[in-house]
Amino acid sequence: MIPIITAFEASPDRGRGLARDMPVRWALEEVGQPYDVRLVSFARMKEPAHRALNPFGQIPTYEQGDLGLFESGAIVLRIAERNAGLLPDEGDARSRAIMWMFAALTTMQAPIVEFGMAAIFERDKPWYEERLPMLRDRVRVRLGELSERLSDAEWLEGAFSAGDLLMVTVLRRLGGTGAVEEFPNLAAYTARGGARPAYKRAFEDQLAVFKASQEQQA
Ligand code: GTB
């Protein structure tokens, strides 16, 4: 049965692939699983039918048969567990790859999102100028630690895994800030992820959705 995911009808990121449907699309492309997309507006996301799938009224969601999931990390894990290519078979290696999935979505993503949110929503607040360097420093510390661990390896833990997929999507949220570029190995790592054919297909698909939404408005 072909899974159905939800995504923004018109993404506020204007097709930059920063919304959380992107890791889900990328994972599905990596394993060669065809999928359908149901596009939803902000209003539709808050309606009972969508909230039945995601109580927080957000995208992405994932439906396959009787299964309905939300949370991009849980969806990527489901895809990785059911298909070859995103998690090692051997138990310890598999646990380490899952550990990196959590590291991406918690330890790395938390300060990155806080930094990004402040830049968008607190710009006009009196505390903004004082708070921003602190938030940026928190991101820099985490990036430095990740950079040291990655060193000159291609991927975080041997072969490319769902851990790398999520880490690259989280690091991409810093695009345009110059933060990742302070660490050349992380910049190369992020570029390596983005150069994967599956990533490119996922990116082009979500970009096509955004372009279509603009054409409809014109
Ligand atoms: N933890 C959840 C997950 O990983 O699935 C987070 C899901 C989430 O944040 N969804 C957002 C959403 O539905 C879209 S992706 N928001 C609508 C709402 O809450 O009403 C987050 C996002 C949004 C916009 C940009 N952007 O414009 O750059 C980037 C990321």
Residues whose N, C-alpha, C, O or C-beta is under 5 A from the ligand:
A	BS01	GTB	P12 D13 L18 A19 R20 G57 Q58 I59 P60 E71 S72 G73
